[in-house]
């Protein structure tokens, strides 16, 4: 841990003292079996398996239409990683609880390429962004 | 108690959506809901499927 990261973990209490911030926790039900890792970001496997590429889920047909199959978790992860470019952040929003949301548009697909908006959330300034959703958007 | 990918109604906005993120912090739970209705909204984040940060009390399971 760097000094800056340590410092970021402190906050001033109501009586003016410094104390460690309560740790944010993210629902673990979505993070049970991470099998692919990236230096740049985090995508819980279920985000792809139970949402983006899950038949019947709201955006699944948008991914199936460009050639992904239900079993293409790794392929979609790799495609997102190859297109993840922090110089292309858009719609950056800093939230009052210290989290930050941003979007990156990327062309995704196997049989054809279409433009998708990927939406990411950072739980802390120095944290890795997590993918929270992705869908077609021209 | 809500879970990821539950379909819910945001009562204050009368918007149906899907839970896409749940963060617990200091006893508070922030639930992020993506609208199931296509169309940008000024009170939501993002594009054609806007997202909203909600509290549990403002949600109803569908």
Backbone of each chain as ProteinMPNN parsed JSONL, in Angstrom:
{"seq_chain_A": "XXXXXXXXXXXXXXXXXXXXXXXXXXXXXXXXXXXXXXXXXXXXXXXXXXXXXXXXXXXXXXXXXXXXXXXXXXXXXXXXXXXXXXXXXXXXXXXXXXXXXXXXXXXXXXXXXXXXXXXXXXXXXXXXXXXXXXXXXX", "coords_chain_A": {"N_chain_A": [[0.844, -1.188, 0.0], [0.57, 2.197, -0.853], [1.603, 5.423, 0.476], [-0.255, 7.367, -0.221], [-2.503, 5.805, -0.771], [-2.947, 4.778, 1.778], [-3.495, 7.141, 3.125], [-5.794, 7.902, 1.863], [-7.559, 6.189, 2.971], [-8.365, 7.264, 5.34], [-10.525, 9.303, 7.381], [-12.11, 12.271, 8.675], [-13.548, 12.344, 11.85], [-16.664, 13.119, 13.566], [-15.892, 14.382, 15.894], [-13.527, 15.548, 15.234], [-11.294, 13.915, 15.071], [-8.999, 11.624, 13.44], [-9.895, 8.735, 11.638], [-10.04, 5.357, 10.45], [-11.746, 4.81, 7.412], [-14.939, 3.259, 7.063], [-15.093, 0.133, 5.483], [-15.973, -0.187, 2.094], [-18.203, -2.496, 0.722], [-18.882, -4.749, -1.876], [-21.595, -6.391, -3.375], [-21.112, -9.728, -2.964], [-22.209, -11.835, -4.298], [-21.927, -11.691, -6.941], [-19.308, -12.148, -7.51], [-18.062, -14.568, -7.258], [-16.449, -16.433, -8.604], [-14.05, -15.549, -10.057], [-12.355, -15.921, -12.982], [-10.88, -14.836, -14.933], [-8.514, -12.287, -15.115], [-7.632, -8.847, -15.108], [-5.228, -6.293, -15.463], [-6.219, -3.809, -15.728], [-8.927, -3.555, -15.07], [-11.953, -4.851, -13.528], [-14.047, -7.538, -14.07], [-16.65, -9.177, -12.884], [-17.306, -12.621, -13.315], [-20.025, -13.408, -13.411], [-21.249, -11.136, -14.293], [-21.011, -11.177, -16.992], [-21.803, -13.818, -17.599], [-24.322, -14.141, -16.38], [-25.686, -11.954, -17.113], [-24.856, -10.126, -19.41], [-24.465, -12.065, -21.433], [-26.516, -13.826, -21.047], [-29.152, -15.758, -22.036], [-32.242, -14.233, -22.692], [-31.803, -12.211, -20.891], [-31.685, -8.621, -20.54], [-29.896, -7.278, -22.337], [-28.76, -9.256, -23.811], [-29.426, -10.159, -26.428], [-28.39, -8.132, -27.983], [-25.68, -8.59, -27.898], [-25.582, -11.198, -28.882], [-26.434, -10.729, -31.453], [-24.206, -9.704, -32.725], [-22.575, -11.83, -32.925], [-21.566, -13.091, -30.627], [-21.713, -15.93, -28.444], [-23.52, -17.741, -25.91], [-21.582, -19.063, -24.509], [-19.313, -17.561, -24.725], [-17.831, -16.18, -22.763], [-15.057, -15.757, -22.117], [-14.072, -14.766, -24.537], [-15.535, -12.386, -24.885], [-14.683, -10.999, -22.625], [-11.941, -10.717, -23.249], [-12.134, -9.181, -25.578], [-13.263, -6.816, -24.598], [-11.194, -6.054, -22.918], [-9.168, -5.525, -24.768], [-10.147, -3.293, -25.972], [-10.402, -1.466, -24.01], [-9.776, 1.686, -23.116], [-8.463, 4.213, -21.416], [-8.149, 6.774, -22.245], [-10.35, 7.365, -23.563], [-12.5, 7.914, -21.968], [-15.808, 8.807, -21.114], [-18.627, 10.823, -20.073], [-18.004, 11.142, -17.293], [-18.663, 10.81, -13.903], [-18.583, 11.97, -10.696], [-19.486, 10.697, -7.642], [-21.282, 11.491, -4.605], [-20.646, 9.745, -2.58], [-18.055, 9.048, -2.953], [-17.567, 7.245, -4.948], [-17.033, 6.679, -8.46], [-18.357, 7.05, -11.67], [-18.096, 6.088, -15.075], [-18.105, 6.022, -18.679], [-17.171, 4.024, -21.496], [-17.054, 3.954, -24.909], [-17.06, 1.304, -27.226], [-16.193, -0.699, -30.074], [-17.6, -3.739, -30.551], [-17.802, -7.274, -31.23], [-18.098, -10.354, -33.12], [-18.907, -11.572, -35.591], [-19.767, -9.273, -36.768], [-19.053, -5.815, -36.218], [-20.214, -3.653, -33.753], [-21.214, -0.592, -32.137], [-20.832, -0.259, -28.71], [-21.862, 0.895, -25.504], [-19.985, 0.82, -22.642], [-20.275, 0.679, -19.173], [-18.749, 1.783, -16.244], [-17.623, 1.493, -12.839], [-15.811, 3.0, -10.235], [-14.868, 2.211, -6.993], [-13.25, 3.566, -5.269], [-10.896, 6.288, -5.426], [-8.37, 5.261, -6.197], [-9.009, 2.754, -6.969], [-9.699, -0.248, -8.917], [-11.634, -0.042, -11.875], [-14.958, -1.363, -12.111], [-16.932, -3.305, -14.293], [-20.239, -2.419, -14.847], [-22.409, -2.401, -16.562], [-23.34, -2.97, -20.005], [-24.186, -2.091, -23.317], [-25.749, -1.834, -26.579], [-25.25, 1.163, -28.336], [-25.62, 3.724, -30.508]], "CA_chain_A": [[0.0, 0.0, 0.0], [1.325, 3.438, -0.885], [1.18, 6.394, 1.485], [-1.478, 8.008, -0.703], [-3.617, 4.871, -0.575], [-3.198, 4.731, 3.214], [-4.11, 8.414, 3.479], [-7.149, 7.897, 1.315], [-8.398, 5.349, 3.825], [-8.695, 7.975, 6.58], [-11.514, 10.368, 7.308], [-12.256, 13.003, 9.923], [-14.789, 12.004, 12.546], [-17.45, 14.273, 14.011], [-15.186, 15.09, 16.961], [-12.281, 16.106, 14.716], [-10.194, 12.95, 15.054], [-8.868, 10.831, 12.222], [-10.213, 7.317, 11.822], [-10.115, 4.637, 9.185], [-13.076, 4.753, 6.831], [-15.574, 1.944, 6.981], [-14.774, -0.448, 4.176], [-17.101, -0.432, 1.187], [-18.271, -3.864, 0.228], [-19.723, -4.928, -3.054], [-22.311, -7.657, -3.292], [-20.211, -10.815, -3.36], [-22.877, -12.881, -5.064], [-21.542, -11.544, -8.338], [-17.86, -12.186, -7.632], [-17.693, -15.801, -6.603], [-15.499, -17.296, -9.292], [-13.322, -14.806, -11.073], [-11.376, -16.798, -13.618], [-10.02, -14.026, -15.782], [-8.119, -11.073, -14.43], [-7.021, -7.811, -15.921], [-4.547, -5.238, -14.707], [-6.897, -2.539, -15.934], [-10.304, -3.489, -14.571], [-12.502, -6.078, -12.961], [-15.376, -7.936, -14.549], [-17.096, -10.423, -12.259], [-17.793, -13.537, -14.363], [-21.481, -13.437, -13.532], [-21.706, -9.952, -15.036], [-21.13, -11.619, -18.382], [-22.528, -15.087, -17.721], [-25.711, -14.065, -15.923], [-26.315, -10.686, -17.538], [-24.628, -9.712, -20.793], [-24.616, -13.194, -22.363], [-27.505, -14.765, -20.52], [-30.354, -15.707, -22.885], [-33.409, -13.654, -22.03], [-31.434, -10.992, -20.167], [-32.129, -7.478, -21.335], [-28.987, -6.872, -23.411], [-28.105, -10.433, -24.396], [-29.625, -10.235, -27.883], [-27.506, -7.158, -28.625], [-24.38, -9.256, -28.037], [-25.759, -12.35, -29.772], [-26.594, -10.22, -32.821], [-22.898, -9.439, -33.331], [-21.826, -13.066, -33.05], [-21.193, -13.777, -29.382], [-22.585, -17.004, -27.985], [-23.647, -17.803, -24.455], [-20.345, -19.623, -23.941], [-18.171, -16.703, -25.106], [-17.402, -15.316, -21.649], [-13.648, -15.358, -22.234], [-13.903, -13.975, -25.752], [-16.041, -11.044, -24.641], [-13.753, -10.381, -21.666], [-10.723, -10.322, -23.973], [-12.465, -8.086, -26.503], [-13.413, -5.594, -23.799], [-9.859, -5.665, -22.448], [-8.388, -4.958, -25.872], [-10.726, -1.999, -26.352], [-10.485, -0.607, -22.827], [-8.809, 2.767, -23.327], [-8.869, 5.255, -20.473], [-8.129, 8.089, -22.892], [-11.653, 7.538, -24.212], [-13.563, 8.018, -20.965], [-16.831, 9.828, -21.349], [-19.665, 10.881, -19.04], [-17.418, 10.889, -15.971], [-19.517, 11.35, -12.846], [-18.094, 11.707, -9.343], [-20.643, 10.628, -6.758], [-21.051, 12.05, -3.268], [-20.108, 8.72, -1.678], [-16.656, 8.769, -3.303], [-17.469, 6.397, -6.128], [-16.987, 7.414, -9.73], [-18.882, 6.303, -12.813], [-17.724, 6.594, -16.393], [-18.43, 5.14, -19.806], [-16.254, 3.938, -22.635], [-17.665, 3.345, -26.095], [-16.134, 0.405, -27.927], [-16.773, -1.548, -31.11], [-17.497, -5.143, -30.141], [-18.503, -8.236, -32.074], [-17.311, -11.404, -33.778], [-19.307, -11.625, -37.007], [-19.816, -7.871, -37.187], [-18.697, -4.915, -35.115], [-21.176, -2.596, -33.453], [-20.78, 0.287, -31.056], [-21.434, -0.524, -27.406], [-21.466, 1.699, -24.349], [-19.675, 0.052, -21.432], [-20.369, 1.572, -18.012], [-17.811, 1.314, -15.218], [-17.672, 2.179, -11.539], [-14.669, 2.879, -9.321], [-15.346, 2.361, -5.618], [-12.336, 4.494, -4.604], [-10.095, 6.951, -6.463], [-7.273, 4.424, -6.688], [-9.489, 1.397, -7.195], [-9.916, -0.72, -10.288], [-13.035, 0.064, -12.293], [-15.736, -2.59, -12.312], [-17.975, -3.18, -15.316], [-21.566, -2.623, -14.265], [-23.35, -2.761, -17.62], [-22.895, -2.71, -21.367], [-25.297, -2.263, -24.253], [-25.596, -1.15, -27.868], [-25.642, 2.57, -28.386], [-24.99, 4.394, -31.647]], "C_chain_A": [[0.882, 1.24, 0.0], [0.821, 4.381, 0.21], [-0.133, 7.053, 1.073], [-2.694, 7.11, -0.514], [-4.003, 4.785, 0.904], [-3.95, 5.982, 3.658], [-5.564, 8.463, 3.019], [-8.108, 7.089, 2.179], [-8.803, 6.017, 5.123], [-9.798, 9.005, 6.336], [-11.618, 11.042, 8.665], [-13.586, 12.654, 10.558], [-15.476, 13.277, 13.016], [-16.729, 15.059, 15.101], [-13.786, 15.539, 16.542], [-11.096, 15.164, 14.698], [-10.141, 12.231, 13.708], [-9.168, 9.375, 12.53], [-10.236, 6.663, 10.454], [-11.562, 4.584, 8.711], [-13.622, 3.331, 6.927], [-15.361, 1.412, 5.57], [-16.036, -0.634, 3.345], [-17.072, -1.899, 0.777], [-19.234, -3.938, -0.937], [-20.348, -6.3, -2.955], [-21.468, -8.797, -3.848], [-20.89, -11.87, -4.222], [-22.479, -12.832, -6.535], [-20.048, -11.786, -8.548], [-17.292, -13.521, -7.142], [-16.595, -16.572, -7.303], [-14.792, -16.558, -10.416], [-12.269, -15.723, -11.683], [-10.528, -16.046, -14.626], [-9.752, -12.702, -15.075], [-7.503, -10.101, -15.419], [-6.323, -6.832, -15.002], [-5.364, -3.958, -14.712], [-8.233, -2.432, -15.217], [-10.708, -4.817, -13.985], [-13.861, -6.335, -13.596], [-15.748, -9.235, -13.843], [-17.662, -11.356, -13.336], [-19.298, -13.523, -14.538], [-22.025, -12.222, -14.27], [-21.87, -10.299, -16.515], [-22.045, -12.843, -18.467], [-24.012, -14.976, -17.366], [-26.423, -12.796, -16.37], [-26.084, -10.445, -19.021], [-24.863, -10.844, -21.784], [-25.589, -14.246, -21.841], [-28.775, -14.676, -21.363], [-31.563, -15.194, -22.105], [-33.08, -12.41, -21.231], [-31.549, -9.799, -21.112], [-31.207, -7.1, -22.487], [-28.389, -8.051, -24.178], [-28.247, -10.466, -25.92], [-28.726, -9.247, -28.627], [-26.112, -7.76, -28.83], [-24.477, -10.465, -28.967], [-25.848, -11.889, -31.236], [-25.258, -9.922, -33.513], [-21.981, -10.661, -33.225], [-21.397, -13.754, -31.768], [-22.206, -14.875, -29.074], [-22.596, -16.993, -26.458], [-22.34, -18.237, -23.798], [-19.121, -18.731, -24.168], [-17.732, -15.737, -24.003], [-15.973, -14.822, -21.846], [-13.417, -14.468, -23.441], [-14.379, -12.536, -25.525], [-15.139, -10.306, -23.655], [-12.519, -9.865, -22.404], [-10.981, -9.161, -24.925], [-12.606, -6.767, -25.747], [-12.04, -5.112, -23.328], [-9.052, -4.994, -23.565], [-8.891, -3.568, -26.275], [-10.773, -1.01, -25.195], [-9.382, 0.443, -22.907], [-9.235, 3.956, -22.466], [-8.753, 6.662, -21.068], [-9.475, 8.379, -23.56], [-12.807, 7.574, -23.214], [-14.561, 9.089, -21.369], [-17.859, 9.749, -20.233], [-19.11, 10.522, -17.66], [-18.285, 11.573, -14.916], [-18.951, 10.958, -11.488], [-19.274, 11.777, -8.39], [-20.281, 11.091, -5.346], [-20.47, 11.022, -2.301], [-18.676, 8.322, -2.033], [-16.484, 7.841, -4.483], [-17.464, 7.268, -7.383], [-17.499, 6.511, -10.84], [-18.34, 6.909, -14.103], [-18.096, 5.572, -17.45], [-17.284, 5.126, -20.796], [-17.027, 3.283, -23.779], [-16.624, 2.467, -26.77], [-16.884, -0.405, -28.973], [-16.522, -2.999, -30.737], [-18.242, -6.028, -31.127], [-17.556, -9.222, -32.698], [-17.639, -11.426, -35.267], [-19.474, -10.24, -37.6], [-19.493, -7.025, -35.968], [-19.777, -3.846, -34.961], [-20.687, -1.817, -32.245], [-21.563, -0.012, -29.777], [-20.97, 0.53, -26.406], [-21.166, 0.731, -23.207], [-19.635, 1.042, -20.276], [-19.592, 0.963, -16.852], [-17.984, 2.115, -13.945], [-16.39, 1.905, -10.776], [-15.181, 3.132, -7.91], [-14.478, 3.317, -4.813], [-11.453, 5.106, -5.683], [-8.985, 6.084, -7.039], [-7.719, 3.0, -7.026], [-9.595, 1.042, -8.668], [-11.37, -0.508, -10.663], [-13.679, -1.308, -12.461], [-16.749, -2.33, -13.412], [-19.325, -3.38, -14.645], [-22.639, -2.876, -15.325], [-22.717, -2.461, -18.98], [-24.048, -2.966, -22.318], [-25.007, -1.514, -25.536], [-26.028, 0.302, -27.749], [-24.898, 3.242, -29.523], [-24.737, 5.857, -31.354]], "O_chain_A": [[1.837, 1.323, 0.771], [-0.242, 4.167, 0.792], [-1.014, 7.272, 1.904], [-3.774, 7.574, -0.148], [-5.181, 4.726, 1.256], [-4.895, 5.917, 4.444], [-6.436, 8.997, 3.704], [-9.322, 7.283, 2.123], [-9.51, 5.415, 5.931], [-9.969, 9.505, 5.224], [-11.258, 10.456, 9.686], [-14.624, 12.665, 9.897], [-14.935, 14.375, 12.881], [-16.926, 16.268, 15.225], [-12.957, 15.869, 17.39], [-9.992, 15.576, 14.343], [-11.107, 12.232, 12.945], [-8.746, 8.848, 13.559], [-10.425, 7.325, 9.434], [-12.48, 4.347, 9.496], [-12.881, 2.349, 6.88], [-15.44, 2.156, 4.593], [-17.037, -1.167, 3.823], [-16.006, -2.457, 0.518], [-20.266, -3.267, -0.963], [-19.714, -7.255, -2.507], [-21.15, -8.834, -5.037], [-20.215, -12.711, -4.816], [-22.667, -13.796, -7.278], [-19.564, -11.641, -9.67], [-16.159, -13.578, -6.665], [-15.864, -17.312, -6.644], [-14.927, -16.912, -11.588], [-11.398, -16.237, -10.98], [-9.542, -16.589, -15.124], [-10.657, -12.086, -14.512], [-6.929, -10.497, -16.434], [-6.781, -6.576, -13.888], [-5.228, -3.12, -13.821], [-8.632, -1.344, -14.801], [-9.932, -5.772, -13.945], [-14.714, -5.449, -13.648], [-15.209, -10.29, -14.177], [-18.429, -10.907, -14.187], [-19.803, -13.613, -15.657], [-23.13, -12.264, -14.812], [-22.755, -9.78, -17.195], [-22.947, -12.897, -19.303], [-24.854, -15.634, -17.976], [-27.594, -12.578, -16.058], [-27.02, -10.548, -19.814], [-25.403, -10.613, -22.866], [-25.475, -15.425, -22.175], [-29.412, -13.624, -21.403], [-31.86, -15.663, -21.007], [-33.976, -11.625, -20.919], [-31.514, -9.955, -22.332], [-31.688, -6.642, -23.523], [-27.595, -7.853, -25.097], [-27.283, -10.77, -26.623], [-28.344, -9.495, -29.771], [-25.446, -7.47, -29.824], [-23.562, -10.727, -29.749], [-25.39, -12.587, -32.14], [-25.188, -9.89, -34.742], [-20.769, -10.553, -33.41], [-20.913, -14.885, -31.808], [-23.389, -14.766, -29.398], [-21.788, -16.324, -25.815], [-22.03, -17.832, -22.678], [-18.004, -19.123, -23.83], [-17.314, -14.614, -24.283], [-15.703, -13.624, -21.755], [-12.642, -13.514, -23.369], [-13.708, -11.584, -25.924], [-14.863, -9.12, -23.832], [-12.102, -8.723, -22.212], [-10.148, -8.266, -25.064], [-12.127, -5.729, -26.203], [-11.757, -3.914, -23.338], [-8.343, -4.015, -23.328], [-8.148, -2.771, -26.848], [-11.142, 0.15, -25.378], [-8.2, 0.125, -22.78], [-10.233, 4.618, -22.749], [-9.209, 7.631, -20.461], [-9.713, 9.481, -24.055], [-13.953, 7.297, -23.569], [-14.194, 10.138, -21.898], [-17.955, 8.741, -19.533], [-19.683, 9.697, -16.948], [-18.598, 12.759, -15.023], [-18.848, 9.775, -11.163], [-19.979, 12.785, -8.331], [-19.114, 11.08, -4.956], [-19.861, 11.399, -1.299], [-18.143, 7.364, -1.474], [-15.369, 7.663, -4.973], [-17.845, 8.438, -7.352], [-17.114, 5.345, -10.932], [-18.151, 8.122, -14.191], [-18.366, 4.41, -17.149], [-16.528, 6.09, -20.915], [-17.582, 2.194, -23.627], [-15.455, 2.837, -26.874], [-18.05, -0.754, -28.791], [-15.377, -3.434, -30.623], [-19.192, -5.591, -31.777], [-16.356, -8.969, -32.8], [-16.746, -11.311, -36.106], [-19.334, -10.06, -38.809], [-19.644, -7.468, -34.829], [-20.191, -3.221, -35.937], [-19.877, -2.292, -31.449], [-22.794, -0.016, -29.771], [-19.831, 0.995, -26.458], [-22.013, -0.088, -22.85], [-19.035, 2.112, -20.384], [-19.753, -0.212, -16.523], [-18.431, 3.262, -13.966], [-15.933, 0.767, -10.671], [-15.843, 4.137, -7.653], [-14.916, 3.829, -3.783], [-11.276, 4.511, -6.746], [-8.689, 6.161, -8.231], [-6.889, 2.143, -7.332], [-9.583, 1.909, -9.542], [-12.258, -0.767, -9.851], [-13.044, -2.271, -12.89], [-17.357, -1.26, -13.464], [-19.543, -4.378, -13.958], [-23.663, -3.493, -15.032], [-21.693, -1.784, -19.073], [-24.798, -3.929, -22.156], [-24.123, -0.658, -25.578], [-27.047, 0.615, -27.133], [-23.67, 3.319, -29.5], [-24.211, 6.576, -32.204]]}, "seq_chain_B": "XXXXXXXXXXXXXXXXXXXXXXXXXXXXXXXXXXXXXXXXXXXXXXXXXXXXXXXXXXXXXX", "coords_chain_B": {"N_chain_B": [[-34.893, -7.326, 0.783], [-32.721, -7.313, -1.855], [-31.446, -8.599, -4.946], [-28.706, -8.918, -7.291], [-29.589, -8.308, -10.645], [-32.274, -8.586, -10.277], [-35.573, -7.691, -11.243], [-37.061, -4.577, -10.907], [-39.213, -1.969, -9.613], [-38.71, 1.462, -9.628], [-39.973, 3.364, -7.315], [-40.292, 6.153, -6.836], [-39.869, 7.274, -9.288], [-41.378, 5.897, -11.007], [-40.294, 3.998, -12.744], [-39.356, 1.093, -14.446], [-36.821, -1.306, -13.961], [-33.579, -2.987, -13.959], [-31.572, -4.438, -11.491], [-28.216, -3.641, -11.338], [-25.981, -3.246, -9.828], [-24.791, -3.465, -6.496], [-23.855, -1.856, -3.634], [-22.498, -1.856, -0.434], [-22.038, 0.303, 2.274], [-20.876, 1.541, 5.226], [-23.169, 0.64, 6.553], [-25.145, 1.558, 4.919], [-26.943, 0.852, 1.923], [-26.368, 1.026, -1.433], [-28.162, 0.803, -4.295], [-27.949, 0.165, -7.632], [-29.804, 0.798, -10.44], [-30.683, -0.109, -13.68], [-32.524, 1.353, -16.219], [-35.262, -0.312, -17.757], [-36.528, 0.682, -19.841], [-36.031, 2.071, -22.933], [-34.373, 5.073, -23.591], [-33.036, 8.266, -23.149], [-32.622, 10.048, -20.067], [-32.748, 12.977, -18.132], [-32.412, 12.799, -15.42], [-30.994, 10.546, -14.947], [-27.988, 8.513, -15.096], [-25.807, 8.171, -17.884], [-26.594, 6.684, -21.08], [-28.788, 5.573, -23.49], [-29.999, 3.655, -21.96], [-30.613, 4.657, -19.1], [-29.076, 4.881, -15.829], [-29.766, 4.595, -12.324], [-29.067, 5.552, -9.01], [-30.205, 4.081, -6.127], [-32.094, 3.763, -3.043], [-33.014, 1.04, -0.87], [-35.61, 1.339, 0.092], [-36.924, 2.684, -1.877], [-37.516, 0.942, -3.823], [-39.347, -1.662, -5.504], [-39.901, -5.043, -5.768], [-40.403, -6.73, -8.827]], "CA_chain_B": [[-33.593, -7.825, 0.316], [-32.693, -7.368, -3.316], [-30.282, -9.281, -5.511], [-28.317, -8.499, -8.629], [-30.385, -8.688, -11.814], [-33.706, -8.553, -9.995], [-36.333, -6.644, -11.92], [-37.676, -3.772, -9.854], [-39.825, -0.679, -9.939], [-38.27, 2.607, -8.825], [-41.282, 3.932, -6.989], [-40.33, 7.62, -6.93], [-39.783, 7.68, -10.69], [-42.25, 5.003, -11.762], [-39.456, 3.44, -13.812], [-38.983, -0.313, -14.247], [-35.427, -1.519, -14.317], [-32.865, -4.179, -13.514], [-30.475, -4.116, -10.571], [-26.941, -3.989, -11.957], [-24.878, -3.118, -8.87], [-25.181, -3.268, -5.095], [-22.68, -1.517, -2.819], [-22.818, -1.601, 0.975], [-21.041, 1.203, 2.836], [-21.249, 2.093, 6.535], [-24.541, 0.281, 6.888], [-26.06, 1.962, 3.86], [-26.872, 0.044, 0.714], [-26.704, 1.751, -2.662], [-28.564, -0.145, -5.331], [-27.963, 0.834, -8.93], [-30.832, 0.189, -11.295], [-30.668, 0.335, -15.077], [-33.881, 1.392, -16.748], [-35.62, -1.28, -18.797], [-37.179, 1.449, -20.903], [-35.014, 2.766, -23.712], [-34.598, 6.515, -23.725], [-32.232, 9.066, -22.228], [-33.332, 10.862, -19.08], [-31.826, 13.939, -17.509], [-32.193, 12.46, -14.016], [-30.256, 9.287, -14.855], [-26.64, 8.534, -15.661], [-25.512, 7.347, -19.054], [-27.177, 6.944, -22.372], [-30.154, 5.183, -23.847], [-30.55, 2.916, -20.818], [-30.052, 5.394, -17.964], [-28.987, 4.172, -14.555], [-30.167, 5.399, -11.167], [-28.663, 5.051, -7.696], [-31.433, 4.036, -5.336], [-32.093, 3.104, -1.734], [-33.929, -0.107, -0.878], [-36.988, 1.753, 0.379], [-37.54, 3.255, -3.079], [-37.641, -0.118, -4.838], [-40.334, -2.728, -5.315], [-39.582, -6.2, -6.608], [-41.447, -7.054, -9.807]], "C_chain_B": [[-33.637, -7.983, -1.203], [-31.398, -8.025, -3.774], [-29.962, -8.715, -6.893], [-29.242, -9.121, -9.672], [-31.866, -8.912, -11.5], [-34.349, -7.449, -10.829], [-37.153, -5.905, -10.864], [-38.375, -2.554, -10.449], [-39.201, 0.376, -9.026], [-39.52, 3.427, -8.55], [-41.348, 5.438, -7.222], [-40.324, 8.111, -8.375], [-40.759, 6.91, -11.567], [-41.522, 4.428, -12.983], [-39.145, 1.978, -13.473], [-37.551, -0.514, -14.709], [-34.866, -2.806, -13.759], [-31.71, -3.755, -12.609], [-29.153, -4.582, -11.183], [-25.759, -3.834, -11.001], [-25.455, -2.889, -7.481], [-23.907, -3.002, -4.303], [-23.151, -1.206, -1.406], [-21.693, -0.786, 1.587], [-21.567, 1.791, 4.133], [-22.707, 1.8, 6.868], [-25.567, 0.716, 5.861], [-25.882, 1.047, 2.652], [-27.286, 0.89, -0.472], [-26.987, 0.726, -3.749], [-28.681, 0.611, -6.648], [-28.87, 0.071, -9.879], [-30.707, 0.779, -12.699], [-32.083, 0.261, -15.629], [-34.093, 0.304, -17.799], [-36.309, -0.606, -19.982], [-36.111, 2.258, -21.628], [-35.354, 4.235, -23.846], [-33.799, 7.283, -22.684], [-33.127, 9.837, -21.278], [-32.321, 11.765, -18.393], [-31.537, 13.589, -16.054], [-31.46, 11.13, -13.841], [-28.882, 9.413, -15.481], [-26.602, 7.709, -16.949], [-26.336, 7.707, -20.263], [-28.592, 6.453, -22.516], [-30.804, 4.265, -22.815], [-29.997, 3.563, -19.549], [-30.024, 4.56, -16.686], [-29.232, 5.15, -13.407], [-29.638, 4.741, -9.894], [-29.852, 5.187, -6.758], [-31.171, 3.489, -3.937], [-33.17, 2.019, -1.762], [-35.391, 0.323, -0.741], [-37.701, 2.28, -0.863], [-37.781, 2.194, -4.15], [-38.736, -1.111, -4.467], [-39.983, -3.844, -6.285], [-40.736, -6.508, -7.56], [-41.543, -8.563, -10.022]], "O_chain_B": [[-34.48, -8.695, -1.75], [-30.389, -8.004, -3.07], [-30.81, -8.125, -7.563], [-29.618, -10.29, -9.587], [-32.622, -9.373, -12.355], [-33.741, -6.41, -11.084], [-37.841, -6.515, -10.044], [-38.162, -2.174, -11.601], [-39.164, 0.211, -7.806], [-40.052, 4.096, -9.436], [-42.341, 5.944, -7.743], [-40.729, 9.24, -8.65], [-40.941, 7.24, -12.739], [-42.06, 4.38, -14.089], [-38.726, 1.665, -12.359], [-37.127, 0.042, -15.722], [-35.582, -3.612, -13.165], [-30.966, -2.827, -12.927], [-28.987, -5.758, -11.507], [-24.647, -4.249, -11.328], [-26.469, -2.211, -7.314], [-22.989, -3.822, -4.299], [-24.067, -0.411, -1.197], [-20.522, -1.137, 1.441], [-22.595, 2.468, 4.136], [-23.397, 2.658, 7.418], [-26.724, 0.299, 5.917], [-24.79, 0.537, 2.402], [-28.402, 1.407, -0.524], [-26.143, -0.111, -4.07], [-29.43, 1.582, -6.753], [-28.72, -1.133, -10.087], [-30.636, 1.994, -12.878], [-32.753, -0.765, -15.519], [-33.217, 0.036, -18.621], [-36.626, -1.245, -20.985], [-35.378, 3.033, -21.013], [-36.484, 4.597, -24.173], [-33.872, 6.992, -21.491], [-34.241, 10.229, -21.627], [-31.192, 11.365, -18.112], [-30.527, 14.028, -15.504], [-31.32, 10.641, -12.72], [-28.635, 10.305, -16.294], [-27.278, 6.689, -17.074], [-26.727, 8.858, -20.458], [-29.486, 6.855, -21.772], [-32.025, 4.115, -22.799], [-29.02, 3.074, -18.982], [-30.84, 3.658, -16.493], [-28.95, 6.345, -13.501], [-29.746, 3.527, -9.721], [-30.43, 6.265, -6.614], [-30.157, 2.837, -3.688], [-34.104, 2.068, -2.561], [-36.284, -0.247, -1.367], [-38.931, 2.321, -0.907], [-38.204, 2.516, -5.261], [-39.01, -1.364, -3.294], [-39.793, -3.609, -7.479], [-41.897, -6.542, -7.153], [-42.367, -9.022, -10.813]]}, "name": "protein", "num_of_chains": 2, "seq": "XXXXXXXXXXXXXXXXXXXXXXXXXXXXXXXXXXXXXXXXXXXXXXXXXXXXXXXXXXXXXXXXXXXXXXXXXXXXXXXXXXXXXXXXXXXXXXXXXXXXXXXXXXXXXXXXXXXXXXXXXXXXXXXXXXXXXXXXXXXXXXXXXXXXXXXXXXXXXXXXXXXXXXXXXXXXXXXXXXXXXXXXXXXXXXXXXXXXXXXX"}
